[in-house]
Amino acid sequence: MGKLEYNSSRPPIEIDDVTLAHLKIVIATKLRRQESFMMTWLPSDKNPVGRLTAWVHPSIPLILAFDEPKVARIDAARIARMMESLNAHGELLIDQMA
């Protein structure tokens, strides 16, 4: 289970390494283009609060920590679906990225 730490203001978001690898590509693509967006996720069972949403902006620090040293296999179709959904809705829903 990897972790995404955004702006160091909350506990990291726990995400499986394969999903995190795909998320890394989508976020990097948007931020490289200087495009901000909303990112929404369900908190972990340890801290159930409902849904959380963050505004992702190129100037805010982002750390992706993978548990496995081996790079996950990337599914280009999954990346395309994620980008299409994000571009259509302006929001990246992490819990719906399978």
N, C-alpha and C positions, 0 to 999 in steps of 0.2 A: 504494500500500500504506500504509494508516494504521497507527497505533500506539496501543495501550492500555497505559498505565503505571499500575501499581497499587502503591501504598505505596512507590514508588521504591526497592525493595529488590533488584530483578532487572532485567535488560534488558527493555525494553518488549516486549509481545506484538505481533507484526506480523500485521495482519488487513486484508484488502481493504476499501476504503472503503464498499462497499455492505453488506457483512456488519457492519462496525463501526457503521454507521448504525442497523441493526436491533438490534444488541447494546446500543447506547446507550439505546434505548427500553425494552428489557426490563430492563436493569439499573436505569435510573431509576425504572421502575414499582415494582420490588421494594424499592429503597432508600427511595423516598418513603413506602412502607408500613411502613418500619422492619423489613423482612424480610431477614435474612441468608441466604446460600446458598453452595454450593460452585461454583467455576468451574474447568473442566478444559480444557486445550489441549495440542496437540503443539508443542514448541518449533521454532523456525526451523531450516533446514538448517545455518545458521552455528553453531548451538549445540545439536546433537542430544543429548538427555539422556533420552529417554523421555517419558512424560506428566508434565505439571505440573498441580498443583491448588492453588488459593488459596481461602481463606475470605473471601467478600465481605461486608463489614459497613459500615453507614452512616457510621461514624466514621473509616474509613480512606480517605485521599486517592486519588482516581481521576482520571486525565487521559486524554482521548480526543483524539488528534491526527490529523486527516484530511489527506491529501495534496492532494485536490481541493477548491477553494474552493466549488464547486457542491454543493448538498445532494443526496444520493442519493435516488432515488425509493424510497419505502417501500411494501412489499407487506404489506398488513394480514393476509393469510393466513399469511405467513411469521412475522410477530410472534405470531399466535395459536398456531401450531405450537410456536414456541420457548417461549412461556409455558406451554402445556400440558405440554410435556416437562419444563420446569424445575419446575413445580408437582407433577408426578407423581413425579419422581425426586429432587428437592431438589438437583439438580446441573445446571449449564448446561455442555453439551459444545460448545465453540466449533467444533471441527472437524466437527461434524455438523449445522451450522445452515443448510445450503443449502435 
